[in-house]
Amino acid sequence: MKTMVISEFKAKCIRVVKDVNRRKQPLLLTIRGIPVATVEPIRSQTGKRILGNVKGAMKISGDIVKTDFSGDWEMNR
């Protein structure tokens, strides 16, 4: 993993973040040689959109608007 001192990162932030995204390699940030943070690219599953990703994975059967559970419960007297 490549390392960089935090002061250099501050000076070159946008360019460094773009480089991390392009190379798909994380970057370790240090202060006086002590690791303090990492900058990592976001890893998408397949580049597909997230919203609606599980469309068609579930089947709804029956009436979900009008539901009657009264027969499923027993009451002790």
C-alpha positions as CSV (number, residue, x, y, z in Angstrom):
1,M,0.0,0.0,0.0
2,K,1.3,3.4,-0.9
3,T,1.8,5.9,1.9
4,M,1.7,9.7,2.1
5,V,2.2,12.2,4.8
6,I,-0.9,14.1,5.6
7,S,0.5,17.6,4.8
8,E,1.3,16.4,1.2
9,F,-2.2,14.9,0.9
10,K,-3.7,18.3,2.0
11,A,-1.7,20.1,-0.7
12,K,-2.7,17.6,-3.5
13,C,-6.0,16.3,-2.2
14,I,-8.1,16.4,-5.4
15,R,-5.4,15.0,-7.6
16,V,-4.5,12.2,-5.1
17,V,-8.2,11.1,-4.7
18,K,-8.6,11.0,-8.4
19,D,-5.4,8.9,-8.7
20,V,-6.7,6.5,-6.0
21,N,-9.9,6.0,-7.9
22,R,-8.2,5.5,-11.2
23,R,-5.6,3.0,-9.9
24,K,-8.1,1.3,-7.6
25,Q,-5.4,1.1,-4.9
26,P,-5.8,2.4,-1.3
27,L,-3.6,5.1,0.1
28,L,-2.3,5.2,3.8
29,L,-2.0,8.7,5.3
30,T,0.5,9.3,8.1
31,I,1.4,12.0,10.6
32,R,5.0,11.8,11.7
33,G,5.2,8.2,10.5
34,I,2.1,7.1,12.4
35,P,-0.8,5.7,10.2
36,V,-3.9,7.8,10.8
37,A,-6.3,7.1,7.9
38,T,-6.7,5.4,4.5
39,V,-8.2,6.6,1.3
40,E,-9.8,3.8,-0.6
41,P,-11.7,3.6,-3.9
42,I,-15.4,2.7,-3.8
43,R,-15.8,-0.8,-5.1
44,S,-19.1,-1.3,-6.9
45,Q,-20.5,-4.7,-7.5
46,T,-20.8,-4.6,-11.3
47,G,-21.3,-1.0,-12.0
48,K,-25.0,-1.4,-11.9
49,R,-27.3,1.0,-10.1
50,I,-28.0,0.2,-6.5
51,L,-31.7,1.2,-6.4
52,G,-33.8,-1.6,-7.8
53,N,-30.8,-4.0,-7.7
54,V,-32.9,-6.9,-6.3
55,K,-35.9,-6.4,-8.6
56,G,-37.5,-9.7,-9.3
57,A,-35.8,-11.5,-6.4
58,M,-39.0,-11.7,-4.4
59,K,-42.5,-12.9,-5.1
60,I,-45.5,-11.5,-3.3
61,S,-48.5,-13.8,-3.1
62,G,-51.9,-13.0,-1.6
63,D,-53.4,-9.6,-0.7
64,I,-50.9,-7.4,1.0
65,V,-53.3,-4.5,1.4
66,K,-56.1,-6.2,3.3
67,T,-54.7,-8.8,5.7
68,D,-56.6,-10.7,8.3
69,F,-54.5,-12.4,11.0
70,S,-57.4,-12.9,13.4
71,G,-57.4,-16.7,12.7
72,D,-53.7,-17.0,13.5
73,W,-54.0,-15.8,17.1
74,E,-55.4,-17.6,20.1
75,M,-56.5,-15.9,23.2
76,N,-56.3,-17.5,26.6
77,R,-59.4,-16.8,28.9
